[in-house]
Structure formats: C-alpha cells, structure tokens
Amino acid sequence: MSNPENSWGIHNHFYPQRIITAEILEHHFFHYKIISGEVALRQAREMSNYGMGIIIVTNHFSEGDIVLAGLIACADPIMGKRKILAPIAHHQYHGKEGLKARVLAAMVHGELCPIITSDTLRYYRQEGKSFPFSKNQLRSEIEKRYADYIEKAQQVLADGGIVPMAPQAGRRERLIEPWPNDSVGSLLNFPQNHQVAVFPVGIGIVGAESYKLDQYGGLNRELVYTFNFGRPRPFWEIQEEAARNHFSTDEVVYQMLRRVVPKEYLATTT
C-alpha cells in the first residue's frame, strides 16, 4: 500500500479553503442531516488515512445531491486532504450551463472530467442545440473522453484520492439496474485495485414520498437532504462476493447502494 504522506493524493494546503467553501455552501445554500452511518463514515476515514483510494457511490436525483456528497468529502479531516476527482456530464460542464460546476470545483481544488452520457445526447436533442461534434466524431469522442476519465480516476485512486460518482450516470427518479457502462467495475480494472474501497452513500429529502425530477430535480435549497452512509468495502471483498454469487462488480455495488437509499427511491415510479 502506498504511503499517503508521500502521495500526490495529499493536498493539506488546500484543506482550509475546502473547509471554508463547504461551510459557506452548507450554511447558505444547502441543508442536510446524517440519519445513519456515522460508524461507516469513520471507517471510510480510517481507510483513507491508511492510504486507500475511496470511490464514493451515490444515488442521484437532483442538482444538489452529488455536490453535497463531494462537500462532505472535502470537509472531512482525512478525505478532505486527498486529491478529489469526479466525472461530470459534458453538457453540465461546458458553456454557461457548466459555469457553476467549474467555479465550485476550482474553489475546492477538485478536478472534473467531462464525459458524454445518454443524458448529454438527450439534452442537445431536446434543447435544439447543435452538438459540438459531428456524427462521424461522436463515437470516438465518447470513447476518448470516457477513457480519459477512467485513466485519471484510476491514478487518483492509486494515490489514495477520492472519486465521488453517481453510477446511474444521470439524475433518475429511482434506483435502476443495470446502470450503464460497467460504471464502477471499469474504474477498478487496474493493478492497484486491491487498495481501493467502495463507500455507498444514500441521499434523500426529508418528507419526500417519491423522487420525481420535476419536484426534486433542482438544487432544493429550501429543503433538507438526508445522508445514510453504508459500510465501505475493499475491492477484494467485493470481488469475492461477486465470484461467489456469479455477479459482476457493479451488481454487488448496486446491492450495497440499495441498502442505504431511501425506501421511496426504490419504489417504481408512475
């Protein structure tokens, strides 16, 4: 296992600014409470302290949930001192639409990797905007950007950093299976994967009876988010369960996430 004190995943000099940014956003823009999993959060912190890379997997139904998950990592006394990298949909990163995300990433000294998702393609079609690539370029651009994200994320994880991600690859009204592109398994396909752990985080809204995007898809600044932390599991343990049950890595991670998301997020929407 790498020594975290010698790793470029350590960013002690960025930590004070991350704390200040997290406090400003938590006090003035977002409200949340932890409903369960304080022990699991401490376990993730201990793994990070030992130099393990941490993949934070969350459900994703709003513009605010994944931001808050990242801020919790930024404000953590151990994980907040690690390099943080997150994927982001191409249309949420570029242009005026992506300005908030780019500014926030700069404020916490995090890195965003834009990828082209099915939601990106749907966005350009529905908004009637011209796609920045020709049809002939599209497939190669999708593959190129995803490969770039995987390479950078694996380097961050190998050096003890943090990768928060929503494996559903877009805002969804419920937890769906399977999610696309072997989202978690592809991240773990590298030699140092034995020193990586997956940390499931279930996110909800106080009082929500469903998670319709037209109701909760925005920032939800006037509402209170909930967090339920699940036990972080090292990749070797996930591998063993996958082999024992003839599952893929992502099927095991899906079951981990099912245990921590709100029960209303598991219900079939109509």
BAPALO-876854 format. One record per atom (N, C-alpha, C, O, CB): x, y, z. Coordinates in steps of 0.2 Angstrom, whole numbers, padded with zeros to 4 digits, always signed. Glycine has a CB too. Layout:
N
XYZ/...
REM end
This chain:
270
+0004-0006+0000/+0000+0000+0000/+0004+0006+0000/+0010+0006+0003/-0005+0000+0006/+0003+0011-0004/+0007+0017-0004/+0006+0021+0002/+0001+0021+0006/+0004+0022-0010/+0012+0025+0004/+0012+0029+0010/+0008+0035+0008/+0010+0039+0004/+0019+0030+0012/+0003+0037+0012/-0001+0043+0010/+0002+0049+0011/+0001+0054+0007/-0008+0043+0014/+0007+0049+0015/+0011+0056+0016/+0016+0057+0010/+0018+0063+0010/+0015+0055+0023/+0017+0052+0006/+0021+0054+0000/+0017+0054-0006/+0020+0054-0012/+0027+0048+0000/+0011+0054-0005/+0006+0053-0011/+0004+0060-0014/+0003+0064-0010/+0000+0049-0010/+0004+0061-0020/+0001+0067-0023/-0006+0067-0022/-0010+0072-0024/+0003+0068-0030/-0009+0062-0019/-0016+0062-0017/-0017+0067-0011/-0023+0068-0009/-0019+0055-0016/-0012+0069-0008/-0012+0073-0002/-0012+0080-0004/-0008+0083-0007/-0007+0071+0003/-0017+0084-0001/-0017+0091-0003/-0019+0095+0004/-0024+0099+0005/-0023+0093-0008/-0014+0095+0009/-0015+0098+0015/-0016+0105+0014/-0020+0108+0018/-0009+0096+0020/-0012+0108+0010/-0013+0116+0009/-0019+0118+0006/-0021+0124+0006/-0007+0118+0005/-0023+0113+0003/-0030+0115+0000/-0035+0114+0005/-0041+0117+0005/-0031+0111-0006/-0034+0111+0011/-0039+0109+0015/-0043+0115+0019/-0049+0115+0019/-0036+0104+0021/-0039+0120+0021/-0043+0125+0024/-0048+0129+0019/-0053+0131+0021/-0037+0131+0026/-0046+0129+0013/-0050+0133+0008/-0056+0128+0007/-0062+0130+0006/-0047+0134+0002/-0055+0121+0007/-0061+0117+0006/-0066+0117+0012/-0072+0117+0011/-0058+0109+0005/-0063+0118+0018/-0067+0118+0024/-0071+0125+0023/-0077+0125+0025/-0063+0119+0030/-0068+0130+0022/-0072+0137+0021/-0077+0136+0016/-0083+0138+0017/-0067+0142+0020/-0076+0134+0010/-0081+0133+0005/-0086+0128+0007/-0092+0130+0006/-0077+0130-0001/-0085+0123+0010/-0090+0118+0012/-0095+0122+0017/-0101+0121+0017/-0087+0112+0015/-0092+0125+0022/-0096+0129+0027/-0100+0134+0024/-0106+0134+0026/-0091+0132+0032/-0098+0138+0019/-0102+0143+0016/-0108+0140+0013/-0113+0142+0013/-0098+0147+0011/-0106+0134+0009/-0112+0131+0005/-0117+0128+0010/-0123+0128+0008/-0109+0126+0000/-0114+0125+0015/-0119+0121+0019/-0123+0126+0023/-0129+0124+0025/-0115+0117+0024/-0121+0132+0025/-0124+0136+0029/-0129+0141+0025/-0134+0143+0027/-0120+0141+0033/-0127+0142+0019/-0131+0147+0015/-0135+0144+0009/-0139+0147+0006/-0126+0152+0012/-0133+0138+0007/-0136+0135+0000/-0139+0129+0001/-0144+0127-0002/-0131+0135-0005/-0136+0124+0006/-0139+0118+0007/-0140+0116+0014/-0137+0119+0018/-0134+0113+0004/-0145+0112+0015/-0146+0109+0022/-0146+0102+0022/-0149+0099+0017/-0153+0112+0025/-0143+0099+0027/-0143+0091+0027/-0143+0089+0034/-0140+0092+0038/-0138+0088+0022/-0144+0083+0035/-0143+0079+0041/-0141+0072+0040/-0144+0069+0035/-0149+0080+0046/-0137+0069+0044/-0135+0062+0043/-0140+0058+0048/-0140+0059+0054/-0128+0061+0046/-0143+0054+0044/-0148+0050+0048/-0146+0043+0050/-0148+0040+0055/-0154+0049+0044/-0140+0041+0047/-0137+0034+0049/-0130+0033+0046/-0129+0036+0041/-0142+0028+0047/-0126+0030+0050/-0120+0028+0046/-0114+0032+0049/-0109+0032+0045/-0120+0029+0039/-0114+0034+0055/-0108+0038+0057/-0102+0033+0058/-0096+0035+0057/-0110+0041+0064/-0103+0027+0060/-0098+0022+0061/-0095+0021+0054/-0089+0020+0053/-0101+0016+0064/-0099+0020+0049/-0097+0019+0042/-0093+0025+0039/-0087+0024+0036/-0103+0018+0037/-0095+0031+0041/-0091+0037+0039/-0084+0036+0042/-0079+0038+0039/-0094+0043+0041/-0084+0035+0048/-0077+0034+0052/-0073+0028+0049/-0067+0029+0048/-0078+0032+0059/-0076+0023+0047/-0072+0018+0043/-0069+0020+0037/-0063+0018+0035/-0077+0012+0042/-0073+0024+0033/-0071+0026+0027/-0065+0031+0028/-0060+0031+0024/-0076+0030+0023/-0065+0035+0033/-0060+0040+0035/-0054+0036+0037/-0048+0038+0035/-0062+0044+0041/-0054+0030+0041/-0049+0026+0043/-0045+0023+0037/-0039+0023+0036/-0051+0021+0048/-0049+0021+0032/-0046+0018+0026/-0043+0023+0022/-0037+0022+0019/-0052+0015+0021/-0045+0029+0021/-0042+0035+0018/-0035+0036+0022/-0030+0038+0018/-0046+0041+0018/-0036+0036+0028/-0030+0038+0032/-0024+0033+0031/-0018+0034+0031/-0031+0038+0040/-0026+0026+0029/-0021+0021+0028/-0018+0022+0021/-0014+0018+0019/-0024+0014+0029/-0021+0026+0017/-0019+0027+0010/-0023+0024+0005/-0021+0024-0001/-0012+0025+0009/-0029+0021+0007/-0033+0018+0002/-0037+0023-0002/-0039+0029+0000/-0038+0013+0005/-0038+0022-0009/-0042+0026-0013/-0049+0025-0011/-0051+0019-0010/-0041+0025-0020/-0054+0030-0012/-0061+0029-0010/-0065+0031-0016/-0065+0036-0018/-0062+0033-0003/-0069+0026-0018/-0075+0028-0023/-0081+0029-0019/-0084+0024-0016/-0075+0022-0028/-0084+0035-0019/-0090+0036-0016/-0095+0036-0021/-0096+0039-0026/-0090+0044-0013/-0100+0031-0020/-0105+0029-0025/-0112+0032-0021/-0113+0030-0016/-0106+0022-0027/-0116+0036-0025/-0122+0039-0023/-0127+0038-0028/-0126+0037-0033/-0121+0046-0021/-0134+0038-0025/-0139+0039-0030/-0139+0046-0032/-0136+0050-0029/-0146+0037-0026/-0143+0048-0037/-0143+0055-0040/-0150+0056-0043/-0152+0054-0048/-0137+0055-0045/-0153+0061-0039/-0160+0063-0042/-0160+0071-0042/-0165+0073-0045/-0165+0061-0037/-0155+0074-0040/-0155+0082-0040/-0149+0085-0042/-0144+0082-0043/-0158+0084-0033/-0149+0092-0043/-0143+0095-0045/-0139+0096-0038/-0133+0098-0039/-0145+0102-0048/-0142+0095-0032/-0138+0097-0026/-0135+0091-0023/-0130+0091-0019/-0142+0100-0022/-0138+0084-0024/-0135+0079-0020/-0128+0077-0021/-0124+0076-0016/-0140+0073-0022/-0126+0077-0027/-0119+0075-0029/-0114+0080-0026/-0109+0079-0025/-0118+0073-0036/-0116+0086-0027/-0112+0092-0024/-0111+0091-0017/-0106+0092-0014/-0116+0099-0025/-0117+0090-0013/-0116+0089-0006/-0112+0083-0004/-0108+0083+0001/-0123+0088-0003/-0112+0077-0008/-0108+0071-0007/-0101+0073-0007/-0096+0071-0003/-0110+0066-0011/-0099+0077-0012/-0092+0080-0013/-0090+0084-0008/-0084+0084-0005/-0092+0083-0020/-0095+0088-0005/-0093+0093+0000/-0092+0090+0007/-0087+0092+0011/-0098+0098+0001/-0095+0084+0008/-0094+0080+0014/-0087+0077+0014/-0084+0077+0019/-0099+0075+0015/-0085+0075+0008/-0078+0073+0007/-0073+0078+0008/-0068+0077+0011/-0077+0069+0000/-0074+0084+0005/-0070+0090+0006/-0069+0092+0013/-0063+0094+0015/-0072+0095+0001/-0074+0092+0017/-0074+0094+0024/-0072+0089+0029/-0070+0091+0034/-0081+0097+0026/-0071+0083+0026/-0068+0078+0031/-0061+0079+0033/-0057+0081+0029/-0069+0071+0028/-0059+0078+0039/-0052+0079+0041/-0047+0075+0038/-0041+0077+0038/-0052+0078+0049/-0049+0069+0035/-0044+0065+0032/-0045+0065+0024/-0041+0067+0020/-0045+0058+0034/-0051+0063+0022/-0053+0063+0015/-0052+0070+0012/-0051+0071+0006/-0060+0060+0014/-0053+0075+0016/-0053+0082+0013/-0046+0084+0011/-0045+0089+0008/-0056+0087+0018/-0041+0080+0013/-0034+0082+0012/-0031+0077+0006/-0025+0077+0005/-0030+0080+0018/-0036+0074+0003/-0034+0070-0003/-0036+0073-0010/-0040+0078-0010/-0037+0063-0002/-0033+0071-0015/-0035+0074-0021/-0042+0071-0023/-0043+0065-0022/-0030+0072-0027/-0046+0075-0026/-0053+0073-0027/-0055+0074-0035/-0053+0080-0037/-0058+0077-0023/-0057+0069-0038/-0059+0070-0045/-0066+0067-0046/-0067+0062-0043/-0054+0066-0049/-0070+0070-0050/-0077+0067-0051/-0079+0068-0059/-0077+0073-0062/-0082+0071-0047/-0082+0063-0061/-0085+0064-0068/-0091+0068-0068/-0094+0069-0063/-0087+0057-0071/-0092+0071-0074/-0097+0076-0075/-0100+0075-0082/-0096+0075-0086/-0096+0083-0073/-0106+0076-0083/-0109+0076-0090/-0106+0082-0094/-0106+0087-0091/-0116+0075-0090/-0105+0080-0100/-0102+0086-0105/-0106+0092-0105/-0103+0097-0104/-0101+0083-0112/-0113+0091-0105/-0117+0097-0106/-0118+0101-0099/-0120+0106-0099/-0124+0095-0108/-0116+0098-0093/-0116+0101-0087/-0109+0104-0085/-0109+0107-0080/-0118+0096-0082/-0105+0104-0090/-0098+0106-0088/-0096+0112-0093/-0093+0117-0091/-0093+0101-0089/-0098+0112-0099/-0096+0117-0104/-0101+0122-0104/-0107+0122-0103/-0095+0114-0111/-0099+0128-0107/-0103+0134-0108/-0106+0137-0102/-0104+0136-0096/-0109+0132-0112/-0111+0141-0102/-0114+0144-0097/-0117+0139-0092/-0117+0140-0086/-0120+0149-0099/-0120+0134-0094/-0123+0129-0090/-0118+0126-0085/-0120+0124-0080/-0126+0123-0094/-0112+0126-0087/-0107+0122-0083/-0103+0127-0079/-0098+0125-0075/-0102+0118-0087/-0105+0134-0079/-0100+0139-0075/-0100+0137-0068/-0095+0137-0065/-0103+0146-0077/-0106+0136-0065/-0107+0135-0058/-0102+0129-0056/-0099+0129-0051/-0114+0133-0055/-0103+0123-0059/-0099+0117-0058/-0091+0119-0058/-0087+0117-0054/-0101+0112-0063/-0089+0122-0063/-0082+0124-0064/-0080+0128-0059/-0074+0127-0056/-0081+0127-0071/-0084+0133-0057/-0082+0138-0051/-0081+0134-0045/-0076+0135-0041/-0087+0144-0051/-0086+0130-0043/-0086+0126-0037/-0080+0121-0037/-0077+0121-0032/-0092+0122-0036/-0078+0118-0042/-0073+0113-0042/-0066+0117-0041/-0062+0115-0038/-0072+0110-0049/-0066+0123-0044/-0060+0127-0043/-0059+0130-0036/-0054+0130-0033/-0060+0134-0047/-0065+0131-0032/-0065+0133-0025/-0062+0128-0021/-0059+0130-0016/-0072+0136-0023/-0064+0122-0022/-0062+0116-0018/-0056+0113-0020/-0054+0107-0018/-0068+0111-0017/-0053+0115-0026/-0047+0112-0029/-0048+0105-0030/-0044+0100-0029/-0041+0113-0024/-0054+0104-0033/-0056+0097-0036/-0055+0097-0044/-0055+0102-0047/-0063+0095-0034/-0055+0091-0047/-0055+0091-0054/-0061+0087-0057/-0063+0082-0054/-0048+0087-0056/-0064+0090-0062/-0070+0087-0065/-0067+0084-0072/-0064+0087-0076/-0075+0093-0066/-0070+0079-0074/-0069+0075-0080/-0075+0075-0084/-0079+0071-0082/-0065+0068-0079/-0076+0079-0089/-0082+0079-0093/-0083+0072-0097/-0078+0071-0101/-0083+0085-0097/-0088+0069-0097/-0089+0063-0101/-0096+0064-0105/-0100+0068-0103/-0089+0057-0097/-0097+0060-0110/-0103+0061-0114/-0108+0055-0112/-0106+0049-0114/-0101+0061-0122/-0113+0057-0109/-0118+0052-0107/-0124+0052-0111/-0125+0056-0116/-0120+0053-0100/-0129+0047-0110/-0135+0047-0114/-0139+0053-0112/-0143+0056-0117/-0139+0041-0112/-0138+0056-0106/-0142+0062-0104/-0139+0068-0109/-0143+0073-0110/-0141+0064-0097/-0133+0068-0110/-0130+0073-0114/-0133+0073-0121/-0135+0078-0124/-0122+0072-0115/-0133+0067-0124/-0136+0067-0131/-0143+0069-0131/-0146+0073-0135/-0136+0060-0134/-0147+0067-0125/-0154+0069-0125/-0155+0077-0124/-0159+0080-0126/-0157+0065-0119/-0150+0080-0120/-0150+0087-0119/-0150+0091-0125/-0154+0095-0126/-0145+0089-0114/-0145+0089-0129/-0144+0093-0136/-0150+0092-0140/-0152+0097-0144/-0138+0090-0139/-0153+0086-0140/-0159+0085-0145/-0165+0089-0142/-0168+0092-0146/-0161+0078-0145/-0166+0089-0136/-0172+0092-0133/-0171+0100-0133/-0176+0103-0134/-0173+0090-0126/-0165+0102-0132/-0164+0109-0132/-0163+0112-0139/-0163+0118-0140/-0158+0111-0128/-0163+0108-0144/-0162+0110-0151/-0155+0114-0152/-0155+0118-0156/-0168+0115-0152/-0150+0112-0148/-0144+0115-0149/-0139+0110-0153/-0140+0104-0153/-0140+0116-0142/-0135+0113-0157/-0130+0109-0161/-0125+0106-0157/-0122+0109-0152/-0127+0114-0166/-0124+0100-0158/-0119+0096-0154/-0112+0098-0156/-0111+0099-0162/-0120+0088-0155/-0108+0098-0152/-0101+0101-0153/-0097+0096-0157/-0091+0098-0159/-0097+0102-0147/-0099+0090-0159/-0096+0085-0163/-0100+0083-0169/-0106+0083-0168/-0093+0079-0159/-0097+0081-0174/-0101+0078-0180/-0103+0071-0178/-0100+0068-0174/-0097+0079-0186/-0107+0069-0182/-0110+0062-0181/-0104+0057-0182/-0103+0052-0178/-0115+0060-0186/-0099+0058-0186/-0093+0054-0188/-0089+0054-0182/-0085+0049-0180/-0090+0056-0194/-0088+0060-0178/-0084+0061-0172/-0087+0058-0166/-0083+0056-0161/-0082+0068-0172/-0093+0058-0166/-0097+0056-0159/-0094+0050-0156/-0092+0050-0150/-0104+0056-0160/-0094+0044-0159/-0092+0038-0156/-0085+0039-0153/-0084+0037-0147/-0093+0032-0161/-0081+0041-0157/-0074+0042-0155/-0073+0047-0149/-0069+0045-0144/-0069+0044-0160/-0077+0052-0149/-0077+0057-0143/-0079+0054-0137/-0077+0055-0132/-0081+0063-0145/-0085+0050-0138/-0087+0047-0132/-0082+0042-0129/-0081+0042-0123/-0094+0043-0134/-0079+0038-0133/-0074+0033-0130/-0068+0037-0128/-0065+0035-0123/-0072+0028-0136/-0066+0042-0131/-0060+0046-0129/-0061+0049-0122/-0056+0048-0118/-0058+0051-0134/-0066+0052-0121/-0067+0056-0115/-0069+0051-0109/-0066+0052-0104/-0074+0060-0116/-0072+0045-0111/-0073+0041-0105/-0066+0037-0103/-0065+0036-0097/-0078+0035-0107/-0062+0036-0108/-0055+0033-0107/-0051+0038-0103/-0047+0036-0099/-0052+0031-0113/-0052+0044-0105/-0048+0049-0101/-0050+0050-0094/-0046+0050-0089/-0049+0056-0105/-0056+0050-0093/-0059+0050-0086/-0057+0043-0082/-0054+0044-0076/-0067+0050-0086/-0057+0038-0085/-0055+0031-0081/-0048+0032-0080/-0046+0030-0074/-0057+0025-0086/-0043+0034-0084/-0036+0034-0083/-0035+0039-0077/-0031+0037-0073/-0033+0036-0089/-0038+0045-0077/-0036+0050-0072/-0039+0047-0065/-0036+0048-0060/-0039+0057-0074/-0045+0045-0065/-0048+0042-0059/-0044+0037-0056/-0043+0036-0050/-0055+0040-0060/-0042+0032-0060/-0038+0027-0058/-0031+0029-0055/-0029+0026-0050/-0036+0022-0063/-0028+0034-0058/-0022+0037-0055/-0023+0040-0048/-0020+0039-0043/-0019+0042-0060/-0029+0044-0047/-0031+0047-0041/-0032+0042-0036/-0030+0042-0030/-0037+0051-0042/-0036+0036-0038/-0037+0031-0033/-0030+0027-0031/-0030+0026-0025/-0042+0026-0036/-0026+0026-0035/-0020+0023-0034/-0016+0027-0029/-0012+0024-0025/-0016+0021-0040/-0016+0033-0029/-0013+0038-0025/-0017+0040-0019/-0015+0045-0015/-0010+0044-0028/-0022+0036-0017/-0025+0037-0011/-0031+0043-0011/-0033+0045-0006/-0021+0039-0006/-0033+0045-0017/-0038+0050-0018/-0045+0048-0018/-0046+0042-0016/-0036+0054-0024/-0049+0052-0019/-0057+0051-0018/-0060+0052-0025/-0059+0057-0029/-0060+0056-0013/-0064+0048-0027/-0068+0049-0033/-0076+0048-0031/-0078+0042-0031/-0066+0043-0039/-0079+0054-0030/-0087+0053-0029/-0090+0052-0036/-0088+0056-0041/-0089+0060-0026/-0095+0048-0037/-0098+0047-0043/-0105+0044-0042/-0107+0041-0037/-0094+0042-0047/-0110+0045-0047/-0116+0043-0047/-0116+0037-0053/-0117+0039-0058/-0122+0048-0048/-0116+0031-0051/-0115+0026-0056/-0121+0025-0061/-0121+0022-0066/-0114+0019-0053/-0127+0029-0059/-0133+0029-0064/-0132+0033-0070/-0135+0033-0075/-0139+0031-0060/-0126+0037-0069/-0124+0042-0075/-0129+0047-0077/-0130+0048-0083/-0122+0038-0081/-0133+0050-0072/-0138+0055-0073/-0143+0055-0068/-0144+0050-0064/-0141+0054-0080/-0147+0060-0067/-0152+0061-0062/-0158+0056-0064/-0160+0055-0070/-0155+0068-0062/-0160+0052-0059/-0165+0047-0060/-0170+0047-0054/-0168+0049-0049/-0162+0040-0061/-0176+0045-0056/-0181+0046-0050/-0181+0039-0046/-0185+0039-0041/-0188+0046-0054/-0178+0034-0048/-0177+0028-0043/-0171+0025-0045/-0167+0026-0050/-0183+0024-0045/-0169+0020-0041/-0163+0017-0042/-0164+0011-0047/-0168+0007-0046/-0160+0013-0035/-0160+0012-0053/-0161+0007-0058/-0156+0002-0059/-0150+0004-0057/-0162+0011-0065/-0157-0003-0062/-0152-0008-0063/-0153-0012-0070/-0159-0013-0071/-0152-0014-0057/-0148-0013-0074/-0142-0011-0073/-0140-0004-0075/-0144-0001-0079/-0137-0016-0076/-0135-0001-0072/-0133+0006-0074/-0128+0005-0079/-0125-0001-0080/-0130+0010-0068/-0127+0010-0083/-0123+0009-0089/-0115+0009-0089/-0113+0011-0084/-0124+0015-0094/-0112+0006-0094/-0105+0006-0095/-0101+0003-0089/-0095+0004-0089/-0103+0013-0095/-0104-0002-0085/-0100-0005-0080/-0096+0000-0076/-0090+0000-0075/-0095-0010-0083/-0100+0005-0074/-0098+0011-0071/-0093+0011-0066/-0087+0014-0066/-0104+0015-0068/-0094+0006-0061/-0089+0005-0055/-0083+0000-0057/-0078+0001-0056/-0092+0003-0049/-0085-0005-0060/-0081-0011-0062/-0075-0008-0067/-0069-0010-0066/-0084-0016-0065/-0077-0004-0071/-0072-0001-0076/-0067+0003-0072/-0061+0004-0074/-0075+0003-0082/-0069+0007-0067/-0064+0011-0063/-0059+0006-0059/-0053+0008-0058/-0068+0015-0058/-0061+0000-0058/-0057-0004-0053/-0053-0009-0057/-0049-0013-0054/-0062-0008-0049/-0053-0008-0064/-0049-0013-0068/-0042-0010-0069/-0040-0008-0074/-0052-0014-0075/-0038-0010-0063/-0031-0008-0064/-0027-0012-0058/-0030-0014-0053/-0030+0000-0063/-0020-0012-0059/-0016-0016-0054/-0017-0015-0047/-0017-0019-0043/-0009-0016-0056/-0018-0008-0045/-0018-0006-0038/-0025-0007-0035/-0026-0004-0030/-0015+0001-0037/-0029-0010-0038/-0036-0010-0036/-0037-0013-0029/-0042-0012-0026/-0041-0014-0041/-0032-0017-0027/-0033-0020-0020/-0033-0015-0014/-0034-0017-0009/-0027-0025-0019/-0030-0009-0016/-0030-0004-0011/-0035+0002-0012/-0034+0008-0011/-0023-0001-0011/-0041+0000-0015/-0047+0004-0016/-0053+0001-0012/-0054-0005-0012/-0048+0005-0024/-0057+0006-0010/-0063+0004-0006/-0069+0008-0009/-0068+0013-0012/-0063+0005+0001/-0075+0004-0009/-0081+0007-0012/-0085+0009-0006/-0087+0005-0001/-0085+0003-0016/-0087+0016-0005/-0091+0019+0000/-0098+0021-0002/-0099+0026-0006/-0087+0025+0003/-0103+0017-0001/-0110+0019-0003/-0113+0024+0001/-0113+0024+0008/-0115+0012-0003/-0116+0029-0002/-0120+0034+0002/-0127+0035-0001/-0127+0037-0007/-0116+0041+0001/-0132+0034+0003/-0139+0035+0001/-0141+0042+0002/-0140+0044+0008/-0143+0030+0004/-0144+0046-0002/-0146+0053-0002/-0153+0053-0003/-0156+0050-0007/-0142+0057-0007/-0157+0057+0002/-0164+0058+0001/-0166+0065+0003/-0161+0069+0004/-0168+0053+0006/-0172+0066+0003/-0175+0073+0005/-0180+0071+0011/-0184+0067+0011/-0179+0076-0001/-0180+0075+0016/-0184+0074+0022/-0191+0075+0019/-0193+0080+0016/-0183+0080+0028/-0196+0070+0021/-0203+0071+0019/-0204+0069+0012/-0210+0069+0010/-0205+0077+0020/-0200+0067+0008/-0201+0065+0001/-0205+0058+0001/-0203+0054+0004/-0194+0065-0003/-0210+0058-0003/-0214+0052-0004/-0212+0049-0011/-0213+0043-0012/-0221+0053-0004/-0209+0052-0015/-0206+0050-0021/-0201+0055-0023/-0199+0060-0020/-0212+0049-0027/-0197+0053-0029/-0192+0057-0031/-0192+0059-0038/-0188+0059-0042/-0185+0054-0030/-0198+0062-0040/-0200+0065-0046/-0195+0070-0048/-0194+0075-0044/-0207+0067-0047/-0192+0070-0054/-0187+0075-0056/-0190+0082-0056/-0187+0087-0055/-0184+0074-0062/-0197+0083-0058/-0200+0089-0059/-0201+0092-0052/-0203+0098-0051/-0206+0089-0063/-0201+0088-0047/-0202+0091-0040/-0195+0092-0036/-0194+0097-0033/-0206+0086-0036/-0190+0087-0037/-0184+0087-0033/-0178+0087-0038/-0172+0086-0035/-0184+0081-0029/-0179+0088-0044/-0173+0088-0048/-0168+0094-0048/-0162+0094-0051/-0175+0087-0055/-0170+0099-0045/-0166+0105-0044/-0161+0105-0038/-0159+0100-0036/-0170+0112-0044/-0159+0111-0036/-0155+0111-0030/-0158+0110-0024/-0155+0108-0019/-0151+0118-0030/-0164+0111-0023/-0168+0110-0017/-0165+0114-0011/-0164+0111-0005/-0168+0103-0015/-0164+0120-0012/-0161+0124-0007/-0165+0125-0001/-0163+0127+0005/-0159+0131-0010/-0172+0125-0001/-0176+0126+0004/-0178+0120+0008/-0181+0120+0013/-0183+0129+0002/-0175+0114+0005/-0177+0108+0008/-0171+0105+0012/-0165+0108+0012/-0179+0103+0003/-0172+0099+0016/-0166+0096+0020/-0165+0090+0016/-0169+0085+0016/-0168+0096+0027/-0158+0089+0014/-0156+0082+0012/-0155+0078+0018/-0153+0080+0023/-0150+0083+0007/-0155+0071+0016/-0153+0066+0021/-0147+0062+0019/-0147+0061+0013/-0159+0062+0023/-0143+0060+0023/-0137+0055+0021/-0138+0049+0025/-0138+0049+0031/-0131+0059+0022/-0137+0043+0022/-0136+0037+0025/-0130+0034+0023/-0130+0032+0017/-0143+0033+0024/-0125+0033+0027/-0118+0030+0025/-0118+0023+0026/-0120+0020+0031/-0113+0033+0029/-0116+0019+0021/-0116+0012+0021/-0109+0010+0022/-0104+0014+0021/-0118+0008+0015/-0108+0004+0025/-0101+0001+0026/-0096+0001+0020/-0098-0002+0015/-0101-0006+0029/-0091+0005+0020/-0086+0004+0015/-0083-0003+0014/-0081-0005+0019/-0080+0010+0015/-0082-0005+0008/-0079-0012+0007/-0073-0012+0002/-0074-0009-0003/-0085-0016+0005/-0068-0015+0004/-0062-0015+0000/-0064-0019-0006/-0068-0024-0006/-0056-0018+0003/-0060-0018-0012/-0062-0021-0018/-0061-0028-0018/-0065-0032-0021/-0058-0018-0024/-0056-0031-0014/-0055-0038-0014/-0061-0042-0011/-0063-0047-0013/-0049-0040-0010/-0065-0038-0006/-0071-0041-0003/-0076-0041-0008/-0080-0046-0008/-0072-0037+0003/-0077-0036-0012/-0082-0036-0017/-0081-0041-0022/-0086-0044-0025/-0082-0029-0020/-0075-0042-0024/-0073-0047-0029/-0075-0054-0027/-0077-0058-0030/-0065-0047-0030/-0073-0055-0020/-0075-0062-0018/-0083-0063-0018/-0085-0069-0020/-0072-0062-0010/-0086-0058-0016/-0094-0059-0016/-0096-0060-0023/-0101-0064-0025/-0097-0053-0013/-0093-0056-0028/-0095-0056-0035/-0094-0063-0038/-0098-0066-0041/-0092-0051-0039/-0088-0066-0036/-0086-0073-0039/-0091-0078-0035/-0093-0083-0039/-0079-0074-0037/-0092-0077-0029/-0096-0082-0025/-0103-0083-0028/-0106-0088-0028/-0096-0081-0018/-0106-0077-0030/-0113-0077-0032/-0114-0076-0040/-0119-0075-0042/-0116-0071-0029/-0108-0076-0043/-0108-0076-0051/-0111-0069-0053/-0115-0068-0057/-0112-0081-0054/-0109-0064-0049/-0111-0057-0050/-0106-0053-0054/-0100-0055-0053/-0114-0053-0044/-0107-0047-0057/-0102-0043-0059/-0101-0038-0053/-0104-0038-0048/-0104-0038-0065/-0095-0034-0053/-0093-0030-0048/-0099-0025-0047/-0101-0023-0041/-0087-0026-0050/-0102-0022-0052/-0107-0017-0052/-0114-0020-0049/-0117-0016-0046/-0109-0014-0059/-0115-0026-0050/-0121-0029-0047/-0120-0029-0039/-0125-0028-0035/-0122-0036-0049/-0114-0031-0037/-0113-0031-0029/-0114-0024-0027/-0117-0022-0022/-0106-0033-0028/-0111-0019-0030/-0111-0012-0028/-0118-0009-0028/-0120-0005-0024/-0107-0007-0033/-0122-0012-0033/-0129-0010-0034/-0133-0012-0027/-0137-0008-0024/-0133-0013-0040/-0131-0018-0025/-0134-0021-0019/-0132-0017-0013/-0136-0016-0008/-0133-0028-0018/-0126-0014-0013/-0124-0010-0007/-0127-0004-0007/-0129-0001-0002/-0116-0009-0008/-0129-0001-0013/-0132+0006-0013/-0140+0005-0012/-0143+0009-0009/-0131+0009-0020/-0143-0001-0013/-0150-0002-0012/-0151-0002-0004/-0156+0000-0002/-0152-0009-0014/-0146-0004+0000/-0147-0004+0007/-0147+0003+0010/-0149+0003+0016/-0141-0008+0010/-0144+0008+0007/-0144+0014+0010/-0148+0020+0007/-0149+0025+0010/-0137+0017+0010/-0151+0019+0001/-0155+0024-0002/-0162+0024+0002/-0164+0019+0005/-0156+0023-0010/-0166+0030+0002/-0172+0030+0005/-0177+0024+0001/-0176+0023-0005/-0176+0037+0004/-0181+0022+0005/-0186+0016+0003/-0190+0019-0003/-0192+0015-0007/-0190+0013+0008/-0192+0026-0003/-0196+0029-0008/-0192+0029-0015/-0195+0029-0020/-0198+0036-0006/-0185+0029-0014/-0181+0029-0020/-0181+0022-0024/-0179+0022-0029/-0174+0031-0019/-0183+0017-0020/-0183+0010-0023/-0190+0009-0026/-0190+0004-0030/-0182+0005-0017/-0195+0013-0025/-0202+0011-0027/-0202+0013-0035/-0199+0017-0037/-0207+0015-0023/-0206+0009-0038/-0207+0010-0045/-0211+0017-0046/-0216+0017-0043/-0211+0004-0049/-0209+0021-0050/-0212+0027-0051/-0217+0026-0057/-0217+0022-0061/-0207+0033-0053/-0222+0030-0057/-0228+0030-0062/-0228+0037-0066/-0232+0038-0070/-0235+0028-0059/
REM end
